[in-house]
Amino acid sequence: MAGSRGAGRTAAPSVRPEKRRSEPELEPEPEPEPPLLCTSPLSHSTGSDSGVSDSEESVFSGLEDSGSDSSEDDDEGDEEGEDGALDDEGHSGIKKTTEEQVQASTPCPRTEMASARIGDEYAEDSSDEEDIRNTVGNVPLEWYDDFPHVGYDLDGRRIYKPLRTRDELDQFLDKMDDPDYWRTVQDPMTGRDLRLTDEQVALVRRLQSGQFGDVGFNPYEPAVDFFSGDVMIHPVTNRPADKRSFIPSLVEKEKVSRMVHAIKMGWIQPRRPRDPTPSFYDLWAQEDPNAVLGRHKMHVPAPKLALPGHAESYNPPPEYLLSEEERLAWEQQEPGERKLSFLPRKFPSLRAVPAYGRFIQERFERCLDLYLCPRQRKMRVNVDPEDLIPKLPRPRDLQPFPTCQALWLVSGSDDGSLRLWEVATARCVRTVPVGGVVKSVAWNPSPAVCLVAAAVEDSVLLLNPALGDRLVAGSTDQLLSAFVPPEEPPLQPARWLEASEEERQVGLRLRICHGKPVTQVTWHGRGDYLAVVLATQGHTQVLIHQLSRRRSQSPFRRSHGQVQRVAFHPARPFLLVASQRSVRLYHLLRQELTKKLMPNCKWVSSLAVHPAGDNVICGSYDSKLVWFDLDLSTKPYRMLRHHKKALRAVAFHPRYPLFASGSDDGSVIVCHGMVYNDLLQNPLLVPVKVLKGHVLTRDLGVLDVIFHPTQPWVFSSGADGTVRLFT
């Protein structure tokens, strides 16, 4: 075999220079090499078939050598190591990548002639593979991902992968410079780039457009009607007819006799002619028992409309007509809470009645009720109504709580004065003129400080009433006078002013001036910080003041709506800010939003935090009191609708499980609100007492409520100019 291979390569030196073993690093000449497929038949010019070598057979069959000639051309039988053969084959396979692409894309007529003479084995090949140089077989090519070669040729040599050292920048430059880049694809069998011909591109486009691959194929050729409609002399089949075709069938005779007998006996009735007119029936009608719906056991009758009453008459009685106040109250109610969905009107005659404006909407809602009505029957359960009422404890077992009115206390607020009363004797101890309407008043919760904060117009006044222990009052003045102002005063949103000698005689110590009116003032639990709410727009609605350092700051950078109330958490560094539609819980140290409570109210009016800090109540102007459990959800745990008008204030008792709410209906409702230490047990909310005593003034009732710090007493201030104590 070695000799035949050497003889087969004797005609090659005239076309391609032979690679010598003594000079392995000699580079081939830069001249373009002619395709091997066109030059190989030169060795067969003698016309004899006995000298055909294996490599020449591969040449005539459309293949070429991808390995080196150094290991095969040595006639002396020199043996080399396996590693050296791999290196030579690797170099030759890489250098011949471009050459084999040219040979595969440009066939030669001489090659075709040689293939016709010698390659008879492949003349009858029916394989549809376009490139069979890789004889690895039908195996997944992913097996060669970790190897430098992609397969083997007919001689058993490895077909090495081309070097892919081009980065994305080189590929982009090739895409811009090479006009044939769009038609270049990678051969998965050899790993080389192939340029598609015009015929192949046209074939791909035809297949993408849903056409046939063959251009000459006509899918709409005229059909050949084998059984023609013309009368033919001879039949299609000239087979003689069977004998049974002339004898009546006995099986069919038996079937006909059975059907005749069934008709005589009345078992088979002739079909009645169908009525072409369509039949309709009322889905919700009360049918007789013989009808379709009457036989349906789960039939549900249609819901009936309520008959019109006197209020819907065009000339109703006077007691059905609403007054101006009742009409305004009807407009402020929710559509689902109104007793009547319309306003009764009176007309002199039926001819003066206009067209009903909500006729189409009501008819549409009626159709929706009929369409969406669940057509199923719910079985009624005989349950005692008393079993449905929750078992609540007796109010007597929940005492103590305020039950009666004990003292009448009068305090002026709109007259520009601040009055201090003694609760035990109902005696006015001191009257301090402040020169404006007092919007909010709060005692300092620290027992070591005797200080009162009052919101008057655009200022917050800090007063020392000097009541109770004189040592506490004296230490409060020393605490305020120990402040040393800094050399460079910082830029603050508020100004701290010392009181004059005349103001100090009446108890005023400091004045915090703001640019906008102050609506609320509240203290922190330790007594060093206080928060105020300003009647303005923007992020400066809430300010926090520090008493010891006399420093003011705005904690927010942007506004989330009109702020109504603020409150400090009793145990943790949280600040609760109530806007019209939501309550936001901010962490003061982390400076981030922790929770956002959604009360489902139109306008939040008041806010209070439980002494334990895990529950919050909110009052709203739409007569709702909402209880939130912060450990449970951001949605309301319970919504109470005990008041008939807007709520103005809510409050928790510091020690007892009580909370109260004041409304414009002139009443104060005290509820028992027990919060358990067991997290698996829900709070118990029970209304225990309705306290009345305030007189409505200009449609305003109770404006504020607050509990006694130690006793189960509640104070309420009303628009009638009175402050009442309930014990």
TIZA-226955 format. One record per residue (C-alpha): residue in three letters; z, y, x. Coordinates in steps of 0.05 Angstrom, whole numbers, plus 5000, padded with zeros to 4 digits. Example, Ala and Ser with C-alpha at 12.3 -4.5 7.8 and 13.67 -1.06 7.14 Angstrom:
BEGIN
Ala515649105246Ser514349795273
This chain:
BEGIN
Met500050005000Ala501450475058Gly494550355086Ser491050475020Arg494851125011Gly492951345080Ala485651185066Gly485851545001Arg488052185035Thr482652205089Ala478252645046Ala483653165035Pro483653535103Ser477053885087Val480354215027Arg487754275042Pro490854275113Glu495153665126Lys502553765136Arg504653485204Arg511453175217Ser511853485287Glu511454185258Pro515654175194Glu516654935193Leu509255115197Glu507255525136Pro500655375101Glu494955865107Pro495356445057Glu488256295033Pro487956074960Glu487455324953Pro482155024909Pro484854604851Leu486253894871Leu483253634807Cys476353894828Thr476453644900Ser479552954895Pro473152594873Leu470052744942Ser473252114969His469251684920Ser462351924940Thr460851224967Gly460950954897Ser465750374913Asp471950274870Ser475849864920Gly478250464960Val481850814903Ser489050954920Asp495051064876Ser495151804888Glu487751854871Glu488851484806Ser494251994789Val489352544806Phe483952274760Ser488952174704Gly490752914703Leu496652864751Glu497953114821Asp502852994877Ser508953424874Gly512153124936Ser510853195010Asp505652795049Ser509952725110Ser513652115087Glu507251755062Asp502051945115Asp505551625173Asp501450985189Glu506250765243Gly511650585193Asp516951075217Glu523151025174Glu526951635152Gly533551735117Glu533951845043Asp536552555052Gly530552765093Ala525752535039Leu529552924987Asp529053565028Asp521553485039Glu520253344967Gly524453934946His520554424989Ser513754164968Gly515654154895Ile517854874897Lys511755134934Lys506754794887Thr509355084823Thr504155634817Glu498655164841Glu500054654788Gln500055184734Val493055404755Gln490754684758Ala493454534688Ser490355154657Thr483355104690Pro480254414682Cys474154234724Pro467853884701Arg467853444762Thr474753194744Glu472353024674Met466552624702Ala471152244749Ser475952104693Ala470351814651Arg468351324708Ile475051094733Gly480551314684Asp478550844628Glu485850674617Tyr487251384592Ala480651464555Glu483551094495Asp490351424499Ser492551664430Ser498752044454Asp499252754428Glu503153004488Glu499653564524Asp503153464591Ile504952764615Arg506452924687Asn513852814673Thr514552064662Val522052084650Gly521151784581Asn524051964513Val530852184537Pro534552834524Leu532853354576Glu540053604573Trp541853024619Tyr538353394676Asp542054054667Asp546653914727Phe541053654772Pro535954034814His530153624785Val527653544713Gly524252854717Tyr519552404757Asp512052334764Leu507851704764Asp509351574838Gly516851614826Arg517752274860Arg522452794832Ile519653394796Tyr524053964818Lys525754554775Pro522855224795Leu527555724825Arg530256204772Thr532956774815Arg530257344773Asp535457764738Glu534758154673Leu531858764710Asp526258334739Gln524858024672Phe524558724640Leu519658954694Asp515358344682Lys515458484609Met513059194620Asp507959044674Asp505158364655Pro500458414596Asp500957664584Tyr508557644582Trp508657564507Arg504556934510Thr508456604567Val513056034548Gln517255544588Asp515354814590Pro521654404574Met518853794610Thr517554124677Gly521554774671Arg515455204690Asp512355804656Leu505855674619Arg500956184592Leu498456024523Thr491056054513Asp487656444457Glu486555794418Gln493955614423Val496156314402Ala491456284342Leu494355594324Val501455864327Arg499656454283Arg496256014232Leu502455564228Gln507056164221Ser502956434164Gly503255774127Gln496055564140Phe493254904165Gly492754784240Asp485554564236Val480755144225Gly475454704193Phe480054384142Asn478754614071Pro484654474024Tyr480454673963Glu474654193969Pro471354003903Ala474353373873Val469952763862Asp470552523790Phe469951773796Phe470451653721Ser464952123698Gly464152343627Asp456852113625Val455051483588Met453950923637Ile449550313627His454149843665Pro461749873663Val465950023724Thr468349303726Asn463648743704Arg469248243693Pro468547853627Ala473747983572Asp479647513562Lys480247043503Arg486747363480Ser483148023468Phe479747713407Ile486047383377Pro491447803340Ser498147833376Leu503547413345Val509147823378Glu506448463347Lys506048103280Glu513447923283Lys515348653301Val511348923242Ser514448423194Arg521448613215Met519949353206Val517049223136His523248833117Ala527749403142Ile523849913101Lys524449473038Met531949403048Gly532750153058Trp535150093130Ile529550543156Gln528551203119Pro522351623127Arg523352283164Arg524152893121Pro519753483135Arg523554013175Asp524654703148Pro521255203195Thr525955763175Pro531855843226Ser538855743200Phe544656203219Tyr552056143206Asp558156583216Leu562156363277Trp568656653250Ala567756523175Gln572656123135Glu568155523120Asp569454983068Pro571954303092Asn564954003087Ala561854523134Val561254493210Leu566954963225Gly571254663171Arg570953983205His572754293272Lys580154173284Met580954723336His577555263297Val580555953309Pro579256483255Ala577057173276Pro582557693286Lys582758163226Leu582758913231Ala588759283205Leu587559633139Pro587360393142Gly593760763122His595461443095Ala594861763164Glu587461593166Ser585961943101Tyr581862573101Asn587462893059Pro593862573085Pro600862773059Pro604263343097Glu609362873130Tyr603662523166Leu601063153199Leu603763293269Ser606863943290Glu604964323353Glu610664023393Glu609063313368Arg601763413385Leu603463623456Ala608163023463Trp602662563437Glu597762823488Gln602662713546Gln603861983527Glu599961403554Pro594461123508Gly598160463503Glu604760803485Arg602161213427Lys603860983356Leu597261263330Ser590761253370Phe588361893335Leu591062553309Pro591462593233Arg587463173204Lys586763483135Phe580263693103Pro579264053037Ser573963543013Leu570462923034Arg564063313047Ala567663713102Val569463093142Pro565263083207Ala562362463239Tyr567462023273Gly566762123348Arg569661463371Phe565761033322Ile561160723374Gln566860603423Glu571160263371Arg565359823348Phe564159633420Glu571559463431Arg571359053367Cys565458663393Leu569158553459Asp575158283420Leu570857793383Tyr567057583445Leu573057523492Cys577757203442Pro580056533470Arg577655983424Gln583555533432Arg589655383392Lys596455483422Met601855043395Arg607855423369Val614555233395Asn620655293351Val625355693394Asp631556063372Pro630456813382Glu637456883410Asp635656403467Leu630256893490Ile635257453501Pro637957443572Lys645257283579Leu648357943602Pro655658033618Arg659958443571Pro660559183589Arg668159103586Asp667858623645Leu663859133686Gln668959703683Pro670560193712Phe664960673695Pro664661363661Thr665861303587Cys667961983560Gln667562723575Ala673862973610Leu672663683636Trp668164273622Leu665864613686Val661465223690Ser657465403753Gly652265943761Ser645865813800Asp640466273775Asp645066873777Gly645066863853Ser652066603863Leu655165973891Arg661665763857Leu666865263883Trp671164893832Glu677364463836Val675963823799Ala683163643782Thr684664303749Ala677664563733Arg679365213767Cys674165643802Val676765713872Arg671466173902Thr665066523884Val660166673939Pro654267143924Val648066903959Gly642967393932Gly638066903903Val636866293861Val640365673889Lys635465083888Ser639564543922Val646664453948Ala649363893993Trp656163754026Asn656363524098Pro658062774094Ser662062784159Pro669662794145Ala670763194209Val666363774186Cys667564244127Leu660664524115Val656064654055Ala648464734058Ala645165134003Ala637665253993Val636565973971Glu629366223966Asp626266134036Ser632966024073Val638165494082Leu645265774084Leu650765394121Leu657665594093Asn664665404112Pro668665434047Ala675265334085Leu677864864031Gly682564284042Asp685364164112Arg685664794154Leu684864404218Val678164124195Ala675864824175Gly678065104242Ser674664554281Thr668264674243Asp668165414265Gln669565204337Leu663764704334Leu658965244311Ser661365764361Ala660865284420Phe653265324419Val650065654480Pro642965914468Pro637765714521Glu634766224567Glu627766114540Pro628065994465Pro623165444445Leu617665544394Gln620365274328Pro617965264255Ala624465594233Arg629166144257Trp636666054266Leu640666694252Glu648066824260Ala651767114201Ser654367824203Glu661768004198Glu661268154124Glu657767484111Arg662967114153Gln668467374109Val665467024049Gly664466374088Leu657266434113Arg656266194184Leu648866064197Arg642266234163Ile635965814175Cys629966224155His623265904135Gly616666214117Lys616265854049Pro621165723992Val625965144002Thr626464643944Gln631264123972Val636364034027Thr639763374046Trp644363154103His644062554149Gly649762054145Arg652862294211Gly652663024191Asp648763304251Tyr641763304220Leu639163584155Ala632263544124Val629064074079Val622964064034Leu618564684031Ala614164893973Thr607764934015Gln601564544032Gly600064174096His604163774146Thr609964274149Gln612764094081Val618463704112Leu622763994169Ile628763684204His634264124234Gln639463924285Leu645964294276Ser649064184345Arg642964424384Arg640264894330Arg633364604337Ser628064514283Gln621964064285Ser616363834240Pro616063064242Phe609162984212Arg602263164237Arg598563114171Ser600263124097His599762534049Gly600562943985Gln605563423955Val612563213977Gln617663193921Arg624062913953Val626562654020Ala632562224037Phe635661924100His637061184105Pro644661074106Ala644760584164Arg638060574200Pro633761124231Phe629061154171Leu626661754131Leu624161654060Val618962154036Ala617062153962Ser610462453942Gln607562483872Arg604761763872Ser608261393929Val614461343973Arg613461274048Leu618660984095Tyr618161254167His621661004229Leu624261624265Leu625061304334Arg618460934335Gln614961514299Glu610961054255Leu610060874181Thr614060254163Lys612760154089Lys609260484031Leu612360383963Met607960433901Pro612160623840Asn606260613791Cys608361283763Lys604461913751Trp609462393784Val615662203823Ser621262703811Ser627462423845Leu629661923898Ala636161563917Val637861023968His643060473958Pro649060524005Ala647159844035Gly640160114049Asp636059524020Asn634559823952Val631560473928Ile630960783859Cys625861313837Gly625461743775Ser619062023748Tyr616762543698Asp613662003654Ser620561743633Lys620861163682Leu626260923729Val623660453783Trp627959993825Phe625259763892Asp627859183934Leu625559334005Asp626458614027Leu622358343969Ser615958753961Thr612859443961Lys611759383886Pro617359543836Tyr622558993825Arg624559283757Met622059873715Leu626960163664Arg624660593605His631260793574His629961553571Lys625361883522Lys623362473566Ala622362633639Leu627562423691Arg630262983735Ala635362633780Val637861943800Ala643961763842Phe647761163870His655361103874Pro657761053946Arg662660493932Tyr661860203862Pro655659813837Leu653460393793Phe647360843788Ala645861403740Ser639761793716Gly639162463682Ser633462653636Asp630663233596Asp633062893533Gly640063153550Ser643062473566Val645762123627Ile645061363628Val649860983673Cys647560283694His651059713729Gly646959533791Met650058953830Val646658783896Tyr648858113924Asn649557913996Asp645757283982Leu638357443994Leu636256893946Gln639657233887Asn636257823854Pro640058463837Leu643358503768Leu641459123729Val645059253663Pro645359923624Val652660033605Lys653360743578Val649461333550Leu653061993563Lys651162593521Gly653763303521His648563773548Val644664223501Leu637164263510Thr634864943534Arg627465103539Asp625864353534Leu630164223595Gly636363773595Val640063473654Leu637663763721Asp642063373770Val647162813773Ile651862593828Phe657662103833His664762233858Pro665461973929Thr671461523913Gln672661523838Pro667961233784Trp666461933759Val659662263751Phe657862993751Ser651763273715Ser648863973714Gly644364193657Ala639664753638Asp644865013589Gly648765303648Thr654364783649Val656764253697Arg660163663663Leu664663133691Phe664762443659Thr670561983677
